[in-house]
Amino acid sequence: MNKVVFCLLVFSTAAFAQTSIPEGTILSAQLNSSLSSARSKPGQTITARVMQDVPLAAGKKIPAGAKLIGRVVTAHNTQSNSPAEIGVVFDTLKFRHQSLKLQTNLRALASMREVEDAQIPSTGPDRGTPAAWATRNLIGGEVAYGEDGPVADGDQTVGHALMNGILAPVRANEAAGCRGALNDNNRLQALWIFSSSACGLYGLNNLQIVHAGRTEPVGQIGLRSDRSKLEVHAGSGFLLSVISAKSQ
């Protein structure tokens, strides 16, 4: 390989890593290990798995199975009825021999049970009917109709259903505090088992989001429990919105 070709390849790889994940790109991920205010320690590594191919520009994508890496920032457990808290960041994305430094904020978080339920078809196919026609209730209230069918909010079509996820522009949920598409960009987002307006907590009634990571400290997600112990079990699902991304 001559020097010119080598330099072009290096430049192309660097440019892709730095510019191909726009602000507002959604990463839908499943937590690999539990978070606990009692057992998790500041500095502890946490990981999650991207659950659906994330479409990018020029036909590129972040593949399902990409690894999100973060760490516990704070963990506060109590022995009384005062609230327990935990703070985390997801700041690294690894896929296809690439490693990107990220800042992300939290759009939605669903319990392990909610994630499991969302992957079970609400209506099974009749005898002779393809399994791909099965209907799924998404976290946040919309319905995905089979594979290659619509995603619907009532009688409004808001996205496209896939076998293992959905594609839809994110929609604002003002009541829960989430914005819609940034910069009026209504591109399709990979939302996995979440609806296009999913925002906040699902199946985690004793928790609250005290910091989503959009403001200082940017990227830090803070959760608080109304109990003396806080638990987010492995298998829980996150919708993270990318603030910035650059190669390491």
C-alpha positions, 0 to 999 in steps of 0.5 A, a space after each residue: 500500500 502506498 503512502 497516499 492510499 494509506 493516508 486517505 484510509 486513515 483520514 476516511 476512518 477518522 472522519 467517519 468516527 467523528 462525524 457519522 453519529 449525529 447529535 440526537 442519535 438514539 442508542 437502544 441498549 440492554 444492561 448487562 449487569 445490575 446496578 445497585 446502590 448497595 453493591 455498585 462502587 464509584 469507578 466500577 465499569 458497567 456495560 450494555 449491548 446495543 440491541 438494534 442496528 442503528 442507521 447512519 449516513 451513507 448506508 453505514 450503521 452501528 451494528 446490533 451487538 455493539 458494546 456500550 461501556 460506562 462507569 458508576 460515578 456515585 452510589 449512595 445507600 442508606 440504612 433508613 427510609 431516606 432515598 438511595 441514589 446512583 449516578 452513571 455515565 455511558 461514555 464509550 462505544 465499541 464496534 468493528 474495531 472502532 472505539 468512540 468517546 461519547 456523551 449521552 443522556 437518558 431518554 427512557 429506562 425500562 425494567 427487566 420485566 417491561 423489556 421481557 413483556 415487550 418482546 412477547 407478542 400480544 396476539 399470536 398468529 392463527 394456524 397457518 398465519 406467519 409468525 412475522 404477523 404477530 403484534 407487539 405492544 411497545 414500551 410507551 404505548 404504541 403497537 408494532 404490527 408484525 415484520 414490515 408492518 406499521 408502528 401505530 399510535 391509535 390510528 396514526 402510523 408513526 414508524 415501521 416495524 421490523 422483526 427485532 425492533 422498529 424504525 421511527 422518528 423520535 417524537 416529543 413527549 412534553 408531559 414527561 420532559 422529552 424533546 422530539 427530533 433535534 434540528 428538525 431532523 426527522 430521520 428514522 431511529 432504531 428504537 428496539 422495543 420502545 415507542 417513538 415518544 417513550 420518555 422517562 421510567 417504565 416499571 420502576 415505580 419507586 425510582 425517579 430520574 434526578 438528572 438525565 445528563 443533558 445539562 451539567 454534569 453533561 452525560 451523567 445520569 442520576 437515579 434516586 429511589 424512594 427506598 433505602 436501596 436502589 436496584 436496576 436489574 440486568 436486562 433492563 432497557 435504556 434509550 440513550 441520546 447521543 450528545 457528542 461522539 469522537 474517535 479515541 
